[in-house]
Amino acid sequence: MNRTSAAALGLFVLLSEVAVAATKAPAPARIAPGTYRQIDTVTKQPLELGNQIVIIAGKGGRLGFSVNAVRQSDMNQGFVVGLLPAQPPLTWSRTVSSGNCRLTFEALPKGLKLTQDASFGDCGFGYGVSASGTYALVAEKPLKP
């Protein structure tokens, strides 16, 4: 192989690697363990009195969650806990006499979006309380012994 052919081959390999790197999609956002607070969609700041979600890591890639949903107008609230599947779609549901519930969690950069399927049930929250919203991962102060 002469020098011109070797240079052309090297340039081809380099350009191919750049093209492959440019076409690779970024890794999808993942829901990280932590505390999430509902945010104001205009200011993007956590609501002072708003919904809160706590996510913990479980075995096999599953995530445990708790949702405390609060209605802003009068502070009525509801609470639900569960386990999410290891792979998307991250949907949890239950059918019980105290209130059917279907929640879908969607990962966002530094946060998550939670959708409560109101047509399926009120999750036992009642009183017009909804968990639906956009949430930001917030830093928590360490617990003191």
N, C-alpha and C positions, 0 to 999 in steps of 0.2 A: 504494500500500500504506500503510495507516495504521500508527501507532506500535504499536498492540497486535498487529497481524499481524506486523510486523517483529520485535517482541520475541519472539513465539511461534515464529517461524521461526528466529530466532537461538538460542533455547533448544533447539529440536528438533535443529538442527545440532550444537550443543555436546553434547547428550546422546547423539546418534548417534556422535560421535567417541569419547566416553568408553566407550560400549558396545563399539565396535569394538576400542579399545585393551585393554579388559578381556578380550575373547575371544581375542586373539592369543596363541598358545602361545609360550612362551619358546623361543629358538633351541636346537636340540638340542646336547648336549655334543659336542665334537670332541676327537679325540686330537691333542694338541699334541706337537711334537718335544721331546725331552728324555729324561731318565733316570727310570725308574719302578722303585720297590722294592716288593716284596711286603709287605703289611701284615698284622699280627695283626688278625683280624676283631673281636676283643673290645676291645683297647686302641686300635685304629686307628693304631698306630705302626709304622714300618718294622721288619721283622725284622732283627736284627743279622746273621744268616747266612741269607739268603733269596734267592729268585729275583730276577733283575733283567732289565729290558727297556730297550733303548735304541731310540728312535724318531728317524729323521731325515727331513726333508722332501725329496721328490724332484720331478721334473718332472711337470707335469700333475696335480698334487694327490695323487700317489701318495706313500705312506709306506714307507720302508725300515725294517726292524726287525732286532734281534738279541735273542735270548732266551737267558739263561743260567739253567738250572733246576737247583736244588740240593735234594737230599733231606736234611732236617734231621737225621735220626738218625745218619747216617754220612758225610755230605758227598759222596756219589756225585753226579755232575752230568752234564749234557748241554748242548749248545749247538746252536742253529739260527738261520739268517738267511734273510730273504726280503723280498719286496715285497708290500704290501697294495694292493688295488684303490682307485681314487679315490673310489668311492661305496660305501655300505653295501649288503650286509653285508660287514664287513671280515673275510673268511675267507681264510686261506692254506692250501694243502695241497700235498703232494708224495707221490709214490709211487715209492720207490726200495728197493733190496734192503737198505740199511742201516737202514730203518725208515720205514714210512709215517707221515705226520703231517698232522693237520688242526687248525689253531688259529683260534679266533674271538675277535676283539678287540671289546670294547664300551666306548664312551666313557662315563666317569662324570665328575661335576664334580671337577676337580683329580686325576683318576686314570683308571684303566681296569680292566676285568675281562677276564681271559684265560681261555678255556675250551679245554682240550686234549681232543679227542675220542678217548678211550682205546679205544673200539670200532673206530676206524679204524687205530690204530697207536700205538707208543710214541715216535715221533719220533726213534728211535735213541738215546734217553736211556738206556733200560734200567734195570735195578736198582731199579724202582719209583719212578723220578724223574718228577715231574709239573710242568708249567708252569702248571697251573690255579691261579687265585687272584685276589685283589683287590690292585691296585697303586696306590701314590700317587706323583704327580710330585714329585721331590725336587730341591732346589737342588744344583747341582754347583759345586765350587770351580773357578775358572778354571785352565786348564793353564798351567804356568810354562814360559817359553821355555828 
